[in-house]
Amino acid sequence: MARDVVLELTGHKALDRELAALLDQSTKGVKGVLRGASRDAAKKHVLPKAKAILAKHRQTGNLASELKVRAIKRSRTAVGVGIGFPDPLFVGDTFYAGFLEYGTDEREHKSGKAVGRIRPDSFLRKPLYESEAAVRAEYIKALRERIAKANAKVRAAK
C-alpha cells in the first residue's frame, strides 16, 4: 500500500499555491521533475561509466553502441529509468552481455574439453551503485530548481 504524502505549506499565499500546484495533480508535477532528473542523471553519470567498462571487453563494439537509457514502465508508485539493451540479457544480438554482467562457471563441454570461466564484470550494476550519491544530488537539484522557479514566479507577480 502506498503511503500518503503529507505536505504542509506555510508562508506567502501565492508561493503556497505554486508549491501546491507543483505537488498537485496526483503528484504529476513531482513525478515529471523526477522523471527528467533520473533520465539526465543516468545519461550523465551511469551510462558513461558502463560504456567505459564495456570498452575493456570491446571486440565488435556492439554492446556499447546498443546500451540505452529507457524510462521504466509508468506507475503510480515508481519513477525512474533503466539502462540496458533492446533485448533482455542472454537473448538476441546482445545475448553475451549477460555473461559479462554475471560471469560463467568453468564447465566441461560435452566434447570433453574444458570451457573457460568468464569472471563477472558488472558493467550495469557497478556504475549505478558508484553513482548513487550523484544521482541523488541530481534529484535534489531538479526539485530545488523547480521550487525556485515557482518562487520566482510569485516574486514577479508582486
N, C-alpha and C positions, 0 to 999 in steps of 0.2 A: 504494500500500500504506500502510495506517495505521501510524503509529508507536506503539510500546508506551509506556504511561505508567509511569514508574518512580517509586515512592513509597517514601521511607524515613521511617519514623516512629521517633522516639526520645522518651524521657521517661516519663511516667506511663503505666502499662499500661492503665488504664481510658480515659484520653484517647486513647491509641493505638488502642484498639478502636473508640471513637466516630469518630475520624478515618478509620479503615479502613472503617467502615460507611458513612461519607459518600462514599467513593470506590469502594465495593464495588458489587455487583450490575451489573456491566458498565458502570460509571460512571453508572448511573441517578441517583444522588444529585447528582452534579455537573451532569449534564445538566438535571435538574429545576430546580436553582438557577439555572443559566444561562438556561434557557428562560423562567423567570419574570422574571429580570433583563432579558433582551432585550426582552420584551414591555413591561415597565414603562418601560424607557429609551426605547423607540420612542414610546410614548404621551406620555411626559413631555417629551422633548427634540426629537424629529424631527417628529412629527405636527403640533404647533402651528406650527412654522416652515413646514412645507409648506402648511398652510392659510392662513398669513399671505401667502405668495407668491401663492397662488391667489386671495386676496381682491383683489389688484390687477387680475386678469382677470375679476372677477366680472361675469357677465351674468345668469345664472339662479341661480347658487349651487349648481348640480347637482354640479359637480366636488368642491367642498369637502365637501358632505354625503355623497358616495359614497366618499370616501377612508377606508380602513380599515386597521387593523393586523391581520395574519393570520400565524399560525405557518407556517413553511416545512414542506415535506414531511419527515416524520421520517426520520432517517438515523442510521447508526452513527457517522458522521464529522462531521456538521454539526448545529449548534443555532442557531436564530435565528428572526427574523420578517421579514416583508416588508410594505412599505406600498404599497398600490395600490388598484385598483378591482375590482369584481366581474368585469369583462371585461378582457381584455388591452388594451394601448394600441392605438389605431386600430381597435377593434372595439366594437360595442354602443353603448349610450346615451352612454358617455363617450369615444367614439372620438376626439374633438378634443383630449383630454388629451395624446395623442402629439404633436400639432402644437405644443402649448405646451412640452412637455418637450424636443423635438428641433429644433423650428423647421421652416421650409419654405424652398425656394428660390423666387426670383421667376421665374415661368414665364408663358408666353403661353397663354391659353386657346384652344381650337380656334375660338372665335368671333373671335379676333384681338386681344382685349383682354388687357392685362397683368394678371396676378393678383398681388396684393401679397405681399411676403415677410413671413413671421412669424418674428421673431427668437426663438431658443431661450431659454426662461426655466426652467431646470432646477428645477422645484419638488419633484422626488423626490430627485435625486442631491445637489444643493447642500446641503439641510438635513442629509442623512446625513453628508456629508463634514465639515461645520461642527461636527457634534455628536459626532464620533468620540471625543474626549477625555472628554466627559461620559458617553457610553455605556460606555467602558472603565471609568470610575470607578464606574458603577452595577454592573458585573460584579464588580469588586473588593470593593465594599461588600457585595454579596449574599453572596459567598463568605466574607468576614470575619464577617458576622453568623451564617452557618451554622456556622462553626468556633467562634465564641464561644458559640453555643447548645450545641454538643457539649461544650465546655469547662465551661460552667455545669452541665450535666447530670452531669458527672463530679464536680465540686466538691460538688454537692448530695448525691451518693451517699456521700461521705466521712463 
